[in-house]
Amino acid sequence: MEITDVKIRKVNDEGKMKAIVSITFDDEFVVHDIKIIDGQNGTFIAMPSRKMSEGDYRDIAHPLVSETRNRIKDAILQEYEKVLAEREVEPAEAPTDEAPAEEEPESIF
C-alpha cells in the first residue's frame, strides 16, 4: 500500500492541536481527520477517533502494524513541515515604488 497524497487541511498556530490532515492510499482510499498534536515528548499524529459513552476515545481507523504507522507519521510530518516552511517564506504584500494616486476631492456643489 502506497501513500499517494497527504493534504494538510487546517493549520492552527495556537494550542496543542497543530493541524488536521487527510491521507490517501493508492489513489483509492482516503482517511480524513488525522490530527497533528504537539505533545510533551514531541509532535505526534492521532488517528480519527470518536468519544465513547464512558468518556474515553476510540480510534475509528488505525494501522495494525507499527511500521505502517511510522510510514504514515513520517509522510504527514514531512508534508506539515513543508507547509510551515512555505508559510514562513510567503512575503507580505510587497510595497510598490509608485505613490498612490491622489483622489480628487468631492465637489460640495
C-alpha positions in Angstrom: 0.0 0.0 0.0 1.4 3.3 -1.1 0.7 6.8 0.3 -0.2 8.8 -2.7 -1.3 12.1 -1.2 -1.2 14.0 2.0 -3.3 17.1 2.4 -2.8 19.4 5.4 -6.3 20.8 5.6 -6.2 23.1 8.6 -3.2 24.6 10.5 -3.6 26.0 14.0 -0.9 28.4 15.3 -2.3 28.2 18.9 -3.0 25.2 21.1 -1.7 21.7 21.1 -3.5 20.5 18.0 -1.4 21.9 15.2 -3.2 20.6 12.1 -5.8 18.3 10.6 -4.8 16.0 7.8 -6.2 13.8 5.1 -4.1 11.0 3.7 -4.8 8.9 0.5 -3.6 5.4 -0.2 -3.1 4.0 -3.7 -5.2 6.9 -5.1 -8.2 4.8 -4.0 -8.7 5.1 -0.2 -8.7 8.2 2.0 -8.6 8.8 5.7 -9.7 12.2 7.0 -9.3 13.9 10.3 -5.9 12.7 11.4 -4.6 15.3 13.9 -1.1 16.6 14.3 -0.6 17.2 18.1 2.3 18.9 19.9 2.8 16.7 22.9 5.2 16.7 25.9 7.5 14.3 24.1 7.3 16.0 20.7 4.9 16.1 17.7 2.8 13.0 17.0 -0.3 12.1 15.0 -3.6 11.0 16.4 -5.8 8.8 14.2 -9.5 9.7 13.7 -11.5 8.8 16.8 -14.8 9.2 18.5 -15.8 9.7 22.1 -17.3 6.7 23.7 -20.1 6.8 26.3 -17.6 6.1 29.1 -15.8 9.4 28.1 -12.7 7.9 26.6 -11.8 8.0 22.9 -11.5 5.0 20.5 -9.8 5.2 17.1 -12.1 4.7 14.1 -9.3 3.8 11.8 -5.7 2.9 12.6 -2.8 0.9 11.2 -2.3 -2.6 12.7 1.5 -2.6 12.2 3.9 -0.2 13.8 5.9 0.1 10.5 2.8 1.3 8.7 2.0 3.8 11.5 5.6 5.1 11.2 5.3 5.5 7.4 2.0 7.4 7.8 3.5 9.6 10.6 6.7 10.3 8.6 4.7 11.3 5.4 2.3 13.5 7.4 5.0 15.3 9.4 7.1 15.8 6.3 4.2 17.5 4.5 3.4 19.5 7.6 7.0 20.8 7.8 6.8 21.8 4.1 3.6 23.7 4.8 5.1 25.5 7.8 8.2 26.4 5.7 6.0 27.8 2.9 4.0 29.9 5.4 7.3 31.5 6.7 8.5 32.3 3.2 5.4 33.9 1.9 6.2 37.6 1.7 3.8 40.2 2.9 2.4 42.3 0.2 5.4 43.9 -1.3 5.4 47.7 -1.3 5.4 49.4 -4.6 7.7 52.2 -5.7 4.7 54.2 -7.0 2.9 56.6 -4.7 -0.8 56.1 -4.7 -2.7 58.4 -7.0 -4.3 61.2 -5.1 -8.1 61.2 -5.3 -9.7 64.4 -6.4 -11.8 66.0 -3.6 -15.5 65.6 -4.0 -17.4 68.6 -5.1 -19.6 70.1 -2.5 -21.9 71.5 -5.2 
